[in-house]
Amino acid sequence: MYQQMIFVNLATSDLDASKKFFTGLGWELNAQFSDDSTASYPVSDTIVVMVHTPQKYLQFTKKEIVDSTKSSEVLIALSAGSREKVDELVEKAVAAGGSVSGETQDHGFMYGRAFDDVDGHTFEVVWMDPAAVQG
């Protein structure tokens, strides 16, 4: 059965720093789809983060690359299996050179935090109580 995938493509000003950061999250580099201009990180069976040098990124678009330390071009939201997993990923991001972004959101049935990677791309990590989702 076909399973649709999402490839999140991001430009980086320093590919080596990005590799160190994403590996620090516990994400394993997929060497088959990585080279000196791209790093590929499968996040799940259906989500892959692709980090590209500016020159490589510009092969996919004619638009100007946003300075993600000053402007937001996308907000990437990832689900987590528990509140603890939310905190764990954000703590890994900070330890790997990222920074906390915004305030912790705690609505009881939903808990979320966010971090910026080394280039300023924002990742939101959210847990939602399965009982609340079911209605």
HELIX and SHEET records of a PDB file:
HELIX    1   1 LEU A   15  GLY A   24  1                                  10    
HELIX    2   2 ALA A   31  PHE A   33  5                                   3    
HELIX    3   3 PRO A   54  TYR A   57  1                                   4    
HELIX    4   4 ARG A   83  ALA A   95  1                                  13    
HELIX    5   5 PRO A  130  GLN A  134  1                                   5    
SHEET    1   A 3 ILE A   6  ALA A  11  0                                        
SHEET    2   A 3 ILE A  47  HIS A  52  1                                        
SHEET    3   A 3 THR A  38  PRO A  42 -1                                        
SHEET    1   B 4 LEU A  75  SER A  79  0                                        
SHEET    2   B 4 THR A 122  MET A 128  1                                        
SHEET    3   B 4 MET A 110  ASP A 116 -1                                        
SHEET    4   B 4 SER A  99  VAL A 100 -1                                        
SHEET    1   C 4 LEU A  75  SER A  79  0                                        
SHEET    2   C 4 THR A 122  MET A 128  1                                        
SHEET    3   C 4 MET A 110  ASP A 116 -1                                        
SHEET    4   C 4 GLN A 105  ASP A 106 -1                                        
END                                                                             
